[in-house]
Amino acid sequence: MTSRTVPLDTPLHDYLMDIGVTEHPVMAELRAFTAGHRLAKMQIAPEQGQFMAWLAQLIGARRYLEIGVFTGYSALAVALAMPEDSEVVACDVSDTFTAIAREYWQKAGVAGRIRLVLQPALATLEALLAEGRAGSFDLAFIDADKPAYPDYFEACLKLVRPGGVIAIDNIFLSGRVVSPRPEDPPGVHIMHAFNAGLKHDPRIRLAVLPVGDGLTLATRL
């Protein structure tokens, strides 16, 4: 028994991967490809991909909303975990990064269930609300530009059904969020205030996991 989360050094992380992560071959291939990218740190960890897939199956997700796609690993993990007639709406602004995602989605046979929208995510979220999609998503994942997290969260609260889950990535910002300095980027200060506010938000039930760079799970009440 321990009173706090055990730090993951390399041998323990390797053990975690050995006993706890089962990747689809295309996911493993995509992860290996992205590891050589100059922005590889933007990809979620494989154990987080495993968790997201498990969560999608646990709540019976059929409609998944993703804000921030990069090379497509998280969208692929969830798409593979959902039924064939499920829907993924993936929001991003980079055609370069998502071209990689499209290639691997196609290779894994899930491209047909993923709708990629290339424009500022808030515009996509507003369009979904205008289409009458409020309360229609089971699971949402926010992993994009940090200053916009509060706005993304508010939109997701409208788009996710009661009992659905909003997962929020990078809430630790590698520790910078604990005590922001005046010279830190605005996003650090915004995330500090955002994290603090979620704890007392009466619209959600909250859990914060020390996975990757910190993962908040908010169930919409």
Buried (B, 14 or more C-beta within 10 A) or exposed (E): EEEEEEEBEEEEBEEBBEEEBEBBEBBEBBBEBBEEBEEEEBBBBBBBBBBBBEBBEEBEBBBBBBBBBBBBBBBBBBBBBBEEEBBBBBBBBBEEBBEBBBBBBEBBEBBEBBEBBEEBBBEBBEEBEEEEBBEBBBBBBBBBEBBBBBEBBEBBBBBBBEEBBBBBBBBBBEEBBEEBEEEBEEBBBBBBEBBEEBEEEEEBEEEBBEBBBBBBBBBBE
